[in-house]
Amino acid sequence: MFKERLRELRLEKGLRQLDVANAVGVTLRAICNYEAGTREPSLDMLISLCKVLETTPNYLLGFSDY
């Protein structure tokens, strides 16, 4: 669920993976890995991603539909 919602929100915002990577201070590879489902972010990174994508951890992790 996380990887799908991460990609969905990124695309809705019109952001490239590189844009998100730069905004949260990680490599492009890290964002690619999150979207591929091969890696999961730390709690601090999850919070940073939520700020950039203007969402909540509950939504991004699939615990809520809004």
MARZAMI-255457 format. One record per residue: residue in three letters; x, y, z of N, C-alpha, C in turn; residue number from 1. Coordinates in nm, 3 decimals, decimal comma. Each point is the difference from the previous one (the first is absolute). Example, Ala and Ser with C-alpha at 12.3 -4.5 7.8 and 13.67 -1.06 7.14 Angstrom:
+-----+---------+---------+---------+---------+---------+---------+---------+---------+---------+-----+
:   r :     n.u :     n.v :     n.w :    ca.u :    ca.v :    ca.w :     c.u :     c.v :     c.w :   k :
+-----+---------+---------+---------+---------+---------+---------+---------+---------+---------+-----+
: ala :   1,319 :  -0,569 :   0,780 :  -0,089 :   0,119 :   0,000 :   0,090 :   0,120 :   0,000 :   1 :
: ser :  -0,035 :   0,105 :  -0,072 :   0,082 :   0,119 :   0,006 :  -0,077 :   0,109 :   0,073 :   2 :
+-----+---------+---------+---------+---------+---------+---------+---------+---------+---------+-----+
//
This chain:
+-----+---------+---------+---------+---------+---------+---------+---------+---------+---------+-----+
:   r :     n.u :     n.v :     n.w :    ca.u :    ca.v :    ca.w :     c.u :     c.v :     c.w :   k :
+-----+---------+---------+---------+---------+---------+---------+---------+---------+---------+-----+
: met :   0,082 :  -0,119 :   0,000 :  -0,082 :   0,119 :   0,000 :   0,087 :   0,126 :   0,000 :   1 :
: phe :   0,105 :   0,002 :   0,084 :   0,086 :   0,117 :   0,009 :   0,057 :   0,039 :  -0,135 :   2 :
: lys :   0,057 :  -0,098 :  -0,070 :   0,067 :   0,034 :  -0,126 :  -0,098 :   0,057 :  -0,102 :   3 :
: glu :  -0,121 :  -0,053 :  -0,005 :  -0,100 :   0,050 :  -0,095 :  -0,043 :   0,142 :   0,035 :   4 :
: arg :  -0,023 :   0,024 :   0,129 :  -0,045 :   0,132 :   0,041 :   0,110 :   0,104 :  -0,015 :   5 :
: leu :   0,122 :  -0,038 :   0,026 :   0,113 :   0,091 :  -0,019 :   0,006 :   0,045 :  -0,145 :   6 :
: arg :  -0,005 :  -0,094 :  -0,091 :   0,006 :   0,033 :  -0,143 :  -0,121 :   0,082 :  -0,042 :   7 :
: glu :  -0,119 :  -0,041 :   0,045 :  -0,123 :   0,069 :  -0,035 :   0,004 :   0,147 :   0,044 :   8 :
: leu :   0,039 :   0,025 :   0,123 :   0,006 :   0,137 :   0,050 :   0,107 :   0,082 :  -0,071 :   9 :
: arg :   0,114 :  -0,063 :  -0,026 :   0,108 :   0,070 :  -0,071 :  -0,048 :   0,045 :  -0,137 :  10 :
: leu :  -0,066 :  -0,089 :  -0,071 :  -0,049 :   0,034 :  -0,134 :  -0,111 :   0,104 :   0,005 :  11 :
: glu :  -0,089 :  -0,009 :   0,100 :  -0,107 :   0,100 :   0,015 :   0,058 :   0,139 :   0,021 :  12 :
: lys :   0,113 :   0,008 :   0,069 :   0,065 :   0,128 :   0,027 :   0,087 :   0,046 :  -0,117 :  13 :
: gly :   0,012 :  -0,085 :  -0,101 :   0,082 :   0,035 :  -0,115 :   0,149 :  -0,001 :   0,029 :  14 :
: leu :   0,040 :  -0,084 :   0,094 :   0,141 :  -0,007 :   0,040 :   0,068 :  -0,121 :  -0,064 :  15 :
: arg :   0,126 :   0,019 :  -0,032 :   0,084 :  -0,112 :  -0,044 :   0,059 :  -0,067 :   0,123 :  16 :
: gln :   0,046 :  -0,120 :  -0,015 :   0,066 :  -0,069 :   0,112 :   0,118 :   0,083 :   0,050 :  17 :
: leu :   0,073 :   0,061 :  -0,091 :   0,114 :   0,083 :   0,038 :  -0,045 :   0,121 :   0,081 :  18 :
: asp :  -0,113 :   0,058 :  -0,034 :  -0,052 :   0,114 :   0,077 :  -0,025 :  -0,040 :   0,145 :  19 :
: val :  -0,063 :  -0,114 :   0,018 :  -0,031 :  -0,048 :   0,136 :   0,131 :  -0,032 :   0,073 :  20 :
: ala :   0,091 :  -0,066 :  -0,068 :   0,128 :  -0,034 :   0,062 :   0,072 :   0,126 :   0,049 :  21 :
: asn :   0,006 :   0,101 :  -0,084 :   0,066 :   0,125 :   0,039 :  -0,072 :   0,068 :   0,116 :  22 :
: ala :  -0,132 :  -0,005 :   0,000 :  -0,079 :   0,066 :   0,104 :   0,019 :  -0,064 :   0,137 :  23 :
: val :   0,021 :  -0,131 :   0,002 :   0,014 :  -0,070 :   0,129 :   0,145 :  -0,034 :   0,034 :  24 :
: gly :   0,091 :   0,029 :  -0,092 :   0,142 :  -0,019 :   0,029 :   0,052 :  -0,142 :  -0,011 :  25 :
: val :  -0,054 :  -0,075 :  -0,096 :   0,052 :  -0,135 :  -0,026 :   0,036 :  -0,011 :  -0,148 :  26 :
: thr :   0,053 :  -0,114 :  -0,037 :   0,037 :  -0,021 :  -0,139 :  -0,122 :  -0,039 :  -0,083 :  27 :
: leu :   0,013 :   0,017 :  -0,129 :  -0,103 :  -0,044 :  -0,093 :  -0,024 :  -0,150 :   0,018 :  28 :
: arg :   0,106 :  -0,075 :   0,020 :  -0,009 :  -0,145 :   0,018 :  -0,090 :  -0,035 :   0,120 :  29 :
: ala :   0,008 :   0,078 :   0,107 :  -0,083 :  -0,026 :   0,118 :  -0,148 :   0,011 :  -0,035 :  30 :
: ile :  -0,037 :   0,106 :  -0,073 :  -0,140 :   0,018 :  -0,037 :  -0,043 :  -0,111 :  -0,096 :  31 :
: cys :   0,086 :  -0,036 :  -0,093 :  -0,030 :  -0,111 :  -0,092 :  -0,024 :  -0,128 :   0,079 :  32 :
: asn :   0,083 :  -0,025 :   0,100 :  -0,015 :  -0,121 :   0,083 :  -0,131 :   0,003 :   0,079 :  33 :
: tyr :  -0,038 :   0,116 :   0,053 :  -0,127 :   0,011 :   0,072 :  -0,117 :  -0,032 :  -0,093 :  34 :
: glu :   0,004 :   0,055 :  -0,120 :  -0,110 :  -0,022 :  -0,095 :   0,000 :  -0,142 :  -0,056 :  35 :
: ala :   0,114 :  -0,063 :  -0,004 :   0,008 :  -0,138 :  -0,047 :  -0,037 :  -0,099 :   0,111 :  36 :
: gly :  -0,001 :   0,048 :   0,123 :  -0,032 :  -0,087 :   0,111 :   0,117 :  -0,082 :   0,051 :  37 :
: thr :   0,120 :   0,033 :  -0,042 :   0,118 :  -0,075 :   0,044 :   0,059 :   0,054 :   0,129 :  38 :
: arg :  -0,037 :   0,121 :   0,036 :   0,044 :   0,063 :   0,125 :  -0,117 :   0,074 :   0,063 :  39 :
: glu :   0,007 :   0,018 :   0,130 :  -0,100 :   0,079 :   0,071 :   0,071 :   0,113 :   0,071 :  40 :
: pro :  -0,064 :   0,116 :   0,007 :   0,065 :   0,115 :   0,063 :   0,001 :  -0,011 :   0,152 :  41 :
: ser :   0,095 :   0,069 :   0,059 :   0,001 :   0,013 :   0,146 :  -0,117 :   0,087 :   0,042 :  42 :
: leu :  -0,026 :   0,004 :   0,128 :  -0,109 :   0,084 :   0,050 :   0,025 :   0,147 :  -0,034 :  43 :
: asp :   0,121 :   0,047 :   0,019 :   0,033 :   0,140 :  -0,034 :  -0,022 :   0,027 :  -0,148 :  44 :
: met :   0,039 :  -0,096 :  -0,086 :  -0,019 :   0,018 :  -0,144 :  -0,147 :  -0,002 :  -0,036 :  45 :
: leu :  -0,077 :  -0,086 :   0,064 :  -0,144 :  -0,005 :  -0,024 :  -0,063 :   0,136 :   0,030 :  46 :
: ile :   0,039 :   0,060 :   0,110 :  -0,054 :   0,131 :   0,035 :   0,041 :   0,105 :  -0,103 :  47 :
: ser :   0,124 :  -0,004 :  -0,046 :   0,045 :   0,093 :  -0,103 :  -0,077 :  -0,017 :  -0,130 :  48 :
: leu :  -0,023 :  -0,125 :  -0,038 :  -0,078 :  -0,026 :  -0,122 :  -0,142 :   0,053 :   0,014 :  49 :
: cys :  -0,058 :  -0,017 :   0,116 :  -0,136 :   0,050 :   0,024 :  -0,006 :   0,151 :  -0,012 :  50 :
: lys :   0,101 :   0,068 :   0,051 :   0,003 :   0,146 :  -0,011 :   0,010 :   0,044 :  -0,145 :  51 :
: val :   0,088 :  -0,063 :  -0,075 :   0,018 :   0,035 :  -0,141 :  -0,126 :  -0,029 :  -0,081 :  52 :
: leu :  -0,063 :  -0,113 :   0,028 :  -0,118 :  -0,042 :  -0,077 :  -0,131 :   0,050 :   0,060 :  53 :
: glu :   0,010 :   0,075 :   0,110 :  -0,116 :   0,060 :   0,066 :  -0,107 :  -0,106 :   0,032 :  54 :
: thr :   0,043 :  -0,101 :   0,073 :  -0,090 :  -0,108 :   0,039 :   0,033 :  -0,045 :   0,141 :  55 :
: thr :  -0,070 :  -0,101 :   0,046 :   0,024 :  -0,053 :   0,134 :   0,069 :  -0,137 :  -0,008 :  56 :
: pro :   0,070 :  -0,037 :   0,105 :   0,058 :  -0,135 :   0,002 :  -0,107 :  -0,107 :  -0,012 :  57 :
: asn :  -0,115 :   0,021 :   0,062 :  -0,108 :  -0,099 :  -0,008 :  -0,043 :  -0,024 :  -0,144 :  58 :
: tyr :  -0,012 :   0,106 :  -0,078 :  -0,038 :  -0,017 :  -0,141 :   0,112 :  -0,069 :  -0,076 :  59 :
: leu :   0,120 :   0,049 :   0,015 :   0,112 :  -0,054 :  -0,077 :   0,024 :  -0,147 :   0,030 :  60 :
: leu :  -0,023 :  -0,040 :   0,124 :   0,021 :  -0,140 :   0,038 :  -0,122 :  -0,088 :  -0,025 :  61 :
: gly :  -0,111 :   0,061 :  -0,042 :  -0,119 :  -0,078 :  -0,034 :  -0,095 :  -0,025 :   0,115 :  62 :
: phe :   0,016 :   0,074 :   0,110 :  -0,090 :  -0,017 :   0,114 :  -0,128 :   0,081 :  -0,012 :  63 :
: ser :  -0,001 :   0,098 :  -0,090 :  -0,122 :   0,079 :  -0,023 :  -0,011 :   0,031 :  -0,148 :  64 :
: asp :  -0,120 :   0,040 :  -0,040 :  -0,023 :   0,030 :  -0,142 :  -0,001 :   0,150 :  -0,028 :  65 :
: tyr :   0,046 :   0,080 :   0,093 :   0,006 :   0,145 :  -0,021 :   0,118 :   0,059 :   0,072 :  66 :
+-----+---------+---------+---------+---------+---------+---------+---------+---------+---------+-----+
//
